[in-house]
Amino acid sequence: MRVFSEVLGEYVEIPDQVERVVSLDPASTEALFMMGLEDRIVGTDAFSYRPPQARAKRKVGSYTHVDFRLLSQLNPQLVFVTTGVQRELMKSLKEKGFRVYPIPVATSVAKIMDNILILGHVMGAREEARELQLRILDSLCELRGSLGGVRVYVQFDLGGPITPGFPTHVSDALRILGALNVFDDSPEAYFTPSLLEVERRDPDVIVLEPKRADPDAASKFRDSAVRAGAPLLASKIVKVTQGDFLAHMGPSFVLEGVKWLRDALVKSSA
């Protein structure tokens, strides 16, 4: 079977039945599990721990580096990667003779669903992909417009504070909910704003996502706002995620993350 890749700009020869796959993209790993294809996964990257059962899969490397000796031993018929920072890894895999299929970084909620269909098509699990897509659509129908224009500033800790702009799944999800990312007008996907600019945009709620659960995240943010000369931010409502939650681009972002946003923000806008 020949499947065209928009990323590669070429067709990829895919076995009619893919039985041994390595996923180096956590979002793809989760989607494959949720489609019931976990038995075909022989290895993943170290950050593929959704769902919890994915932790038991052989880890062949990190997000940007791979143990090529182990990967060769696993003998995958196909390796899933994503775009963005994995582009160099994708090139290395192709140069070493591995069959690679890149899944685009999700820049919207719709793209998360589209990526599920791409995975299902490549894996020959088209009906399973459709069912998962419909499950997500049902969830979105329940959530759409449930917030009344609450203005939100989202800050991730990815080695430093960054915020999502327009071309991101997070900003898109907030709009679906009826909320507004205060940086939705930014053409950049992720960037570091000044807290003075955040204060000027006057968010109703601050949503913080630490690298991992941090009970002091809110107080640390308030302290940083005061030090930056933006004391009004210190008085804002602050909601803190469990860490590595909203940044995730797999199906659970919609099924769990967007619901968390709705619940956290609806109380703030009441």
Order of alpha helices (4+ residues) and beta strands (2+ residues): beta-beta-beta-alpha-beta-alpha-beta-alpha-beta-alpha-alpha-beta-beta-alpha-beta-beta-alpha-beta-alpha-beta-alpha
